[in-house]
Amino acid sequence: MTTQPLFTSHDLAGLALQNRIALAPMTRSRAGEGNVPTELAATYYAQRASAGLLITEATQVAPEGQGYVATPGIYSPEQEAGWRAVVDAVRAANADARIYAQLWHVGRVSHTSFQPGGKAPVSASAVPLEGLTWTSVGQVPFSPPRALEIDEIPGVVAQYVQGARVAKAAGFDGIELHAANGYLIDQFLRDGTNHRTDAYGGSIANRLRFLEEVVDAVTAVFPAARVGVRVSPSGTFNGMSDSAPEALFAAVAQALAERGIGYLHAIDPEASPTRFSALLRANFPGTYIVNGGFTQASGNAAIASGEADLVAYGVPFLANPDLPRRFAEGAALNPPDFTTFYAGGAKGYTDYPTLP
Ligand SMILES: Cc1cc2nc3c(=O)[nH]c(=O)nc-3n(C[C@H](O)[C@H](O)[C@H](O)COP(=O)(O)O)c2cc1C
C-alpha cells in the first residue's frame, strides 16, 4: 500500500512533525477553578498525541479576554502549572508530538459577567454583536463593547506577551495567535467591526497594525518560526464581514511572511463557495495549514495537490482520539456527540472509544 500523503513527515520551520494531521483548536469549556486546565484536559490531549501537531483550545491571555464559561486562561501561575501538566502528558504519550497553545482574546464576544469589575468588553470599535451567549447567569445578550483607546492598545499587546511567556514556561513548542472567528484580532482586521479613524483603522495597512504589533511583541518570547496565526477569511461567525476580504487577507499573509512566522492556518472550508487557500499560499511561503470539513480523502488530496502542508481536523478528532490510526487503517469513525461539545466533564471528552 502506498503511503497516504497525510502520513508523510513535515518540517515546520525546523520542527520535525511525524505526520501532516493537526488537531484543530477546540474550546471544550471544562476548565477548573481559576480557569485552570484540569487533569482531564491532560488526558484529553494525551489521547490525541498521535497528531503531527496539536493545537490547544483557545486560551485567554487575560481575564478581559474571556467570553465563555469555563475556558482556560494562560496568564496565572496556576494556569501555567495546569498547562505544564497538559504538555507533559502529551510528551509522555508520544515523545514526537508537538503542541502549540492557541492564544485568545475574545474582544466584544463577551458579557460583563466575565469582565473584571463587570465592565464593558473591549473591541476595535463600539460595534455591538447581536445575539445571545451562555453565561453563569444563563443565556443573555452579548454586552455592548467599548472601543479601546489608542493608549490602551500597548497594554492589550502586553497581555498577549504574558500569554506567550506562560506558554513558554509551560513547555509548549510554540503558540498560535487566534486571529479567526470574530475575536479581538479579527475585530481589528475586518471593517465590519473596525470603524476606527486612527492609526488602527481605515486602510488595510492600519487594520493590520494590531495583529502586526502582537506578532512583533510575542516574537520576543518565541522565535517567529514558533509562532503561527489562524485566520478565517470567509467566516461570518460572530457577526463578521469585510468589504474586500481578498485584498485584506492577501495583505495579512504578506505581513506574516515578512515577519517569518512558522505557519499560517486558515479555516477555509472545503465546501465554501469562496476559497482562500490559493491566495493565502501565494502570499505566504511558510507552512500552510488548511481546515474546515476535511475528510481523510479530501485531506490526502489537499496535501497531494500542494493546496496545504497540513490539514487540521476538528470534530473528527474530537470524537476519535486515535484519528490518525483510523485514517491509516481506513477504519470507521465514531460519530460526535454534539450535546457534550461545550460541557459534560469526562462524558464526551475523554470517553470516546479507540480502536481495540
Ligand atoms: C467544539 C468546538 C470548539 C471550537 N473551538 C475553537 C477554538 O477554541 N479556536 C478555534 O480557532 N476554533 C475553534 N473551533 C473551530 C475548529 O477549530 C474548526 O475550525 C471547525 O471545527 C471546522 O473544522 P472540522 O470540520 O474539521 O471540524 C471549534 C470547533 C468546535 C466544534
The ligand as a MOL file (V3000), in Angstrom:
LIG
                    3D

  0  0  0     0  0            999 V3000
M  V30 BEGIN CTAB
M  V30 COUNTS 31 33 0 0 0
M  V30 BEGIN ATOM
M  V30 1 C -16.4260 22.2460 19.9560 0
M  V30 2 C -15.6650 23.1920 19.0770 0
M  V30 3 C -14.8580 24.1590 19.6490 0
M  V30 4 C -14.0880 25.0230 18.8530 0
M  V30 5 N -13.2450 25.9160 19.4430 0
M  V30 6 C -12.3510 26.6020 18.6880 0
M  V30 7 C -11.3100 27.3500 19.3030 0
M  V30 8 O -11.1630 27.3930 20.5320 0
M  V30 9 N -10.4600 28.0240 18.4850 0
M  V30 10 C -10.5820 27.9980 17.1110 0
M  V30 11 O -9.7870 28.6250 16.4190 0
M  V30 12 N -11.5400 27.2720 16.5170 0
M  V30 13 C -12.4100 26.5610 17.2690 0
M  V30 14 N -13.3410 25.7380 16.6630 0
M  V30 15 C -13.3030 25.5840 15.1970 0
M  V30 16 C -12.4800 24.3320 14.8200 0
M  V30 17 O -11.1050 24.5300 15.1230 0
M  V30 18 C -12.6040 24.0360 13.3170 0
M  V30 19 O -12.2520 25.2010 12.6020 0
M  V30 20 C -14.0060 23.5990 12.9150 0
M  V30 21 O -14.4930 22.5700 13.7750 0
M  V30 22 C -14.0390 23.1020 11.4740 0
M  V30 23 O -13.1530 22.0030 11.2940 0
M  V30 24 P -13.7100 20.4840 11.1860 0
M  V30 25 O -14.6930 20.4930 10.0420 0
M  V30 26 O -12.5370 19.6170 10.9390 0
M  V30 27 O -14.4300 20.1890 12.4790 0
M  V30 28 C -14.1550 24.9100 17.4500 0
M  V30 29 C -14.9990 23.9490 16.8680 0
M  V30 30 C -15.7290 23.0910 17.6620 0
M  V30 31 C -16.5830 22.0310 17.0110 0
M  V30 END ATOM
M  V30 BEGIN BOND
M  V30 1 1 1 2
M  V30 2 1 2 3
M  V30 3 2 2 30
M  V30 4 2 3 4
M  V30 5 1 4 5
M  V30 6 1 4 28
M  V30 7 2 5 6
M  V30 8 1 6 7
M  V30 9 1 6 13
M  V30 10 2 7 8
M  V30 11 1 7 9
M  V30 12 1 9 10
M  V30 13 2 10 11
M  V30 14 1 10 12
M  V30 15 2 12 13
M  V30 16 1 13 14
M  V30 17 1 14 15
M  V30 18 1 14 28
M  V30 19 1 15 16
M  V30 20 1 16 17
M  V30 21 1 16 18
M  V30 22 1 18 19
M  V30 23 1 18 20
M  V30 24 1 20 21
M  V30 25 1 20 22
M  V30 26 1 22 23
M  V30 27 1 23 24
M  V30 28 2 24 25
M  V30 29 1 24 26
M  V30 30 1 24 27
M  V30 31 2 28 29
M  V30 32 1 29 30
M  V30 33 1 30 31
M  V30 END BOND
M  V30 END CTAB
M  END
